[in-house]
Amino acid sequence: QVQLVESGGGLVQAGGSLRLSCAASRSSFRINAMGWYRQAPGKQRELVAGITSLGYTNYADSAKGRFTISRDNAKNTVWLQMNSLKTEDRADYYCNDHLYPDDYWGQGTQVTGSS
């Protein structure tokens, strides 16, 4: 069983920045893929960014150029740096740990904001 603990969410204004963190309790952290997903009220959960065990990254079109996912295998941690935040970025953000065939999820961290 892998536990994921997210942090870093909060209240931001449009144009602001946030850095989300996800700490994983996994001894084999370096061999798994990690991702950040988000879910806004009334919408399906969607992938925001992913990073493979080798550090290859992929982003949703909405995140390209504004968000950066990174990981430190020595710290069992993955981050999501979010810049130039928009109102449509408001959502619950979830960390995902994927090592086939298993998927683990964190409890989520909320990104809210004012216009």
HELIX and SHEET records of a PDB file:
HELIX    1   1 PHE A   29  ILE A   31  5                                   3    
HELIX    2   2 ASN A   73  LYS A   75  5                                   3    
HELIX    3   3 THR A   87  ASP A   89  5                                   3    
SHEET    1   A 4 LEU A   4  SER A   7  0                                        
SHEET    2   A 4 LEU A  18  ALA A  24 -1                                        
SHEET    3   A 4 THR A  77  MET A  82 -1                                        
SHEET    4   A 4 PHE A  67  ASP A  72 -1                                        
SHEET    1   B 6 GLY A  10  GLN A  13  0                                        
SHEET    2   B 6 THR A 109  SER A 114  1                                        
SHEET    3   B 6 ALA A  91  LEU A  99 -1                                        
SHEET    4   B 6 ALA A  33  GLN A  39 -1                                        
SHEET    5   B 6 GLU A  46  ILE A  51 -1                                        
SHEET    6   B 6 THR A  57  TYR A  59 -1                                        
SHEET    1   C 4 GLY A  10  GLN A  13  0                                        
SHEET    2   C 4 THR A 109  SER A 114  1                                        
SHEET    3   C 4 ALA A  91  LEU A  99 -1                                        
SHEET    4   C 4 ASP A 102  TRP A 105 -1                                        
END                                                                             
